[in-house]
């Protein structure tokens, strides 16, 4: 799925588009813990950006998968970043505390990050490679199968060399 920029003046689409194969939009802000966050600091690591909120049942359901995958791929440097979407920080803090999730969640009160990423629904998850390039977008709950397939694309497990071999064969 690729998103394009609108050509209508004054339209919400006037924000730069986001597309697979392009650099991921910047994310900077304050986390639920009150800590400054900048996605640029994660360059060199595979990153998963998850737009979520505690009132979203599928969002809540995928948190245990994210916890498990974060532990499984810790040696790779996997980073998961949440972006709180539509819900109050107090609710999110309570949920994250109860679950014990230890990845940062950036608060997006004005929706600027959500707009930059063209979030259509919650949960919506973006798989960003080590170079900061968006490789995959999952609208809806992430399953283990989808996670592993998309993670292979951002971790370096797949790359240009195998693609060249396939074309040459």
BELTA-V630749 format. One line per field, one symbol per residue. phi: phi as a letter, one per 30 degrees, with the letter a starting at -180 (. if undefined). psi: psi as a letter, one per 30 degrees, with the letter a starting at -180 (. if undefined). Layout:
phi = ???
psi = ???
This chain:
phi = .bcbddcdeidedddedbbeicededbblcdedicdbbeedcejbdbcccdaaddcddddddedddedddddceddiebcbcbdbicdedddeddddddidccdbddbdciddeddchdcacdbbcccdddicdcbbccjddcdddeddddedcdjdbadedddddddd
psi = kkklklfkkflfffkklkkkflkklkjkaklffgkkkjeffgkfkkkkkjklkffjeeeeffeeeeeeeeeegeffgkkkkljkjflkeeeeeeeeeefgkglkkkkiefgeeeeefhkelklkkkjklfggkkelkjklkkleeeeeeeeefffgflaeeeeeeeef.
